[in-house]
């Protein structure tokens, strides 16, 4: 027996859900590439609306701090995309001032919007301390439930961080932890994120959303090649260098390694392409052009090493995007990958050059019909279980419980109305 719905929660999503044209401008001029942040944010919107939750957006441009992005002043404005209204928040893109001005903008604009939209839930995308503390200090006192969506751990240090930046990151982690302890609940990509940063809070574990449209029928490549494809950050932290070394040891003149993205290894990868005709130079493509390339690959690869500190909190969104194409997928066995993905992934074990090479060789040696069946099964799995309607239903029920908008007397026996932990 299912719970009786009184009404759907009214949600204000505070984070980085910007229009597509704003994202295109950021990608053109920034050192980061927030494509996955953008895709996930709009996936949240689509899922909530599929579950009949009214959604309004308060958004800041997802940019790196100057000089990573040379624009210093970001102005406020209104926007509308996919029949959803939103406000762009103003801020000054300088170290320290960025957090202070985003907090001020959220306080000014957000306070008014929470009142006008009659918001039940302030959903905060990410562990951005200005937005979390706006929720704790303002929204919560108005009776609004504050629910962060934890996609990454706070305060991840970068190799380029100086002493001052590392000090500020440490302070930010303390602020984030204190804010999370005061929130109504959390939605987390992995159990470890909830366990480590929001212990004791009600939680919904939801590793991602399949936002793929209809299956793409890719045009055949003009050259008969079998493409091994990676898309994402081009860095050693993501195992791209290991992937190149693994690929080099694979036999077959018809094999080609294609990498798509941006990062520290771009120059190195161009050098590899210059000496090995089977390696294509790296490319950065719009999503509309990238998806057909993924769909006509022979195998898609997630080579991220498992021995890094942040990996236990991570679920790479590319896993869902890869599987949705219907192409076989090779991945390292990251601890954040749920067990029900196991039948649809070929794991590189160990996550070394040799382990990657063995896993790739195993997929490439599959008979064509078997490779197609494996790819189709993975696509069916994510499209049926991780698409917006399914994930939206999970979020709706979790948020409705937090707001007291369901009648717990009709709760199913295996999920008590008071259960603090849900895994979706």
N, C-alpha and C positions, 0 to 999 in steps of 0.2 A: 504494500500500500504506500503511495507516495504522499508527501506533505502537501497540505492545502496552501495554495498561494493566495495571500491577501492582495498584494500588488507587487510590481517589480521595483527594485531599488532604483532611485534616481542618482546617477553617477556623474560626478565631475572628475575628469581625468587630468591630473596635473603632472606635466612632464615635458616631453619633447616630440609631441605629435604634430608635426608641421606639414603644410601643404607640399605637394610634389615639386612645385617650382622652387620653393625655398630650399628643399633638399638638393636640387640640382645646382643651385648657386653655391651651397656649402661644399659639395663635392668638388666643384671647379676650383675653389680657392683655398681649401683647408688641407692640413696635413693628415687629418683623420678621414675615415670613410664610414659615416654612421648609417650605412644602408641597412644593416641588420636591426639597429635600434628603430629605424623608421618602419621597417616591415613589421616588426613585432608590435610597435605602438598601434599601427593601423589594424593589425590583427586583433588586438584587444578591443578596439572600437567596434570592429565588425562582429566580433563574438558577442559582446554585450548587447549590441543592437539586435542580433539574431535571437537573443533571449528576452527581447522586449524591454530592455533597460534603457531609458532615456539617457543620452550621453552628451555632455558639454565639455569642451576642451580649454584648458589653460596651458599654454606651451611656450617654452623658451627654445631658441634655436640651438641644436646640439653641436656646438662648435668647440674647438680646442682653444685654450687661453692664448692670447697674444704672446709671442709672435707666430704661434702655430696657425692662427687665423689673423690676418692683418686688419680686419674690421674691428674697431674699438667700440663703437656705439651701435647698439641694436635697438631699433625703435619699436614702440608698441603698434598694434594694429589688429583688425578683425579679419577673419577668413572663414570661408565655407568650402568644404570638400566632402564629397560623397554624402550630401544632405546633412552634414554635421557642422555646427557652428563652433567657432573657437576664437580665442584671443591670443595674440602673440605678446609676450611679456618683454618689456624693455629691460636692458641691463648694460653695464659697462664691462667690456671683455678684457679686464686687466686682473692680474693675480690679487686676490683678496677682495677687490671691489666687485668682482664677478659674483661672489656669493652674497655679499651685502646688498647689492642692487637687485639681484634676483629675489632675495627675501622681501625687500621693500616693494617690488612690483607685485609679487604674489599677495602681499598683505593688502595693498591698495585695490588691485583688480579682483583678486580672489575673494575678499570679504564681500564685495558687492555681488559677485556672481553666485556665491553660495546662497546668498539671501534670495536673489532674483530667480534662481533655478530651483529653489526649494530642495537642495541637495540632501540626500540621505548618506551617501558615501563619497568621501574624497579618496580616490584611488591615486596613489603617488607612484609614478613609474620611476623606479631606480632608487638608489640610496643617496640622493642629493640632499645634503643637510639643510639648505635653505628651504626647500619645499617640505621636508619632513617637519621642520620646526614651525613653519607656517601652519601645518596641519595640527600639530600638538598645541600651539599657543592660541590659535584662532578658531580653526574649524571644530576641534573637539569641544571647545567651550560653547559652541553654538549647537551642540547636540549631534554634530555630524560624525559618523564613524570614519576614522582614518585608517586606511588599509594600504600599506606599501606593496608594490610588486618588486620582489627582490630578484634581479637578473644577474647581478654580480656582487662580489663582496666589496665593502667600502675600502677606500684608501689603498688600492693596488698601486705599488710603486713602479715607476717607469725607469729604464736605464738612464734616461736623460735628466732625471730629477736631481736638482741640486739640494744642498743641505737645508735651505729655507723651505723648499717645496716639501721635502720629506717631513720636516717638523710640522708644517701645516696639515699634511695628510694625516699624521698621527692625531692631531687635535680633531680633525674632521671625523675620524673613526670613532673617537670618544663621543662626539656630538651625535653621530648616527646611532650608536648603541643606546644612548640615553633616550633618543626620540623613539626608537623602535620599541623600547620597553613600555612606552605610553600609548602605543597604537592598539586598535581594537583587534587586529589580526593581520596576517600577512599572506600574500600569494608568492610562492617561491618556486624557482625553476628546479631546484634540487632540495632534498631533505636536509643536506648539510648546511645550506644557507639559512634555513629556518632554525636548525638546531644551534648553530654557532652565533647567530646575530639577533635572533628573536626567540630565545628559549622561553617556553611556557606560554607563548602567544598562540591563539587558534590559528591554524594554517591550512592552506590549500596548496598542495604540491602539483604544479602544472608546468611541465618542461617546455612547452611551446605550442604553437598554433600553426596548422597547415593552411596557409593562405593561398595555395596554388589554385589557379583557375582550371578550366578544362584541360585534360591531358594534351600536351603538345605533340603533334605529329611532325617531327623534324624532317626537313628535306635532306636527302642523302648528301653526304660530303662529295664535292666534285672529285676528290682524290680518295682512292680506297685506302683508308687508314683506320687503325683501331686507336681511338683517342683515350688516354688516361688523363683525367681532368681534375684539377683542384681550383676552387674559387674561394677567396677570402683574403685575410691579411697575409702579405708576403714577408714572413718573418721566421726566424729560427724558433721563437717561442711556439709557433704553430707547426713546427716540424717540416717546413717546406724544403729546407736543405737536405733533410733525411729522405724526403720523397724523391728528390732529384738523384741522389746517390742510389736509391733503390731501383729507380727506373733504368738507370744506366746499365745495370746488370741483367736486365730482361732481354731475351733474344727476340729478334723479329724486326726486319727492316720496315714493316708496315706499322709499327707502333709509333705514336707521337704523344709527347707530354705537353699538355696545354695548361697554363696557369693564368688565372684571371684575378686581378686585384691590385693593391698598392701596398708598399711597405719597404722596409730597410733592404730587402734582398733584390729589389728591381734591377739594379746595376749588375749585381752578381749573376742574376738569371739571364740577362742579355748576353753576358759573357759566356755562359754555358751554351746558350743557343748558337752563339757564333762558332763554337768548336764542335757542336754535335747537331747534325741536321735533323735528328729525331726530336729535338727540344724546340718548341716554338717560343719566340720572345713573349714576355708577359704583356697582357693587355688589360685595360680597365674599360669595362663595357657597361652601358645602361642595362638595367634589369631586363627590359624588353628584348635586348639583343643577347643577353647572357643565357636566358632560359633555353632557347633553341640549341645553343652550343652544349649545354649540359645534357639535353635530351638526346643528342645524337652521339654521346660518348659511349665507349665500351665499358668503362668503369669510372666511378666518381670516388674521390679519396678524401678522407679526413685523417691527416697524419699527426695530429697533435700529440706530443709526448705526454705520458701519464705521470711522470715523476716531478712535475712542477707543483709548487705549493697551492696555486689557485685552482688546480684541476678538480679537486674534490667538490668544489662549488659550481662546477661548470657543466652546462649542457650546450654543445655547439648547435645553434639554430640551423646550421647548414645540413645537419643530419636529416631533419624533417624535409627541408627543401630538396635535398638530394633524392630521398626516397620517393618524393612526390613525382619525380620525373619518370619513374619506371625503369631506371637504369640501376644495375647492381652497384652496391656501395661497399667499399673497404674502409674500415675505421679502426683506430686503436680502441682498446676496451677501457674507456673512461668510466670512472665510478659513478658519474651522474647520469649515465644512460640507463633507463629503466629496463627491467628484465624482459618486458614484452617486445622489445625491439630486437632481441637476440636472433630470432629465426630469419630476420631480414637483413642482417649485416654479416659481412665476412670480416672477422677480427684479425688484426695484425698482432700476433703474440709470439714473442715479445714485441714491444713497440720500438724496435731497432730497425736499422737499415735492412738487415736480413729478414726480420719479421714482416716488414712492409713488402719486401720483394716476394716472399713466399705467398703472402695473401693475394697480392696482385696477380702473380702467376696462376694461382688457383682459380681466380675468377676468369682470367683471360683464356684459360684452357677449357672452360665449360662449353659444351655443345650449345649452339645458338638458341635452340628451343628452350634449353634449361636456363640459360641466362635471361631470356625473355620472361620465363615463368617466375624466376626469382624477383626480377625487377617489377613485374606486374603485381606480385604479392605484396612487396614493400609499399608500392603506391597505393594499393587498396587499403592496406593497414593504416597508413597515416591519413588518408582521405576520409576514412570512415570513423576513426577514433580520435583524431586530433584536429578535425576541421572546425570552423567557427561555431556551428550549431552545437556540437558536442561540448566543446570547451566553454562556450557561452553558458550552457545549461549548468555546468559545474560552478562557474563563477557566480551566476545568478543565485543558485541555492546557497552557496557559502555566504555571500553578502547579505542575502535575505535573512539567513539565520542570525548573523551578527546584528542586524537591524531589528530583529523581532518581527519580521514580515511574513513568517510562516507559522502555521499551526503545528507545533511539535507533537500534538497528541496523535497525529496520523503518520508519524515518522516510521519508516521501515524498521523492523526489529534488528537488522544487522548494522544500521547506522543510527545510533541514538541521537535524539535532537540536541543533546548537550555535548556531543563528541567534539573535542577541541582539534582534532587532526583529521584532515581529509586528504586523500591522495587521488589526483585526477589524471 
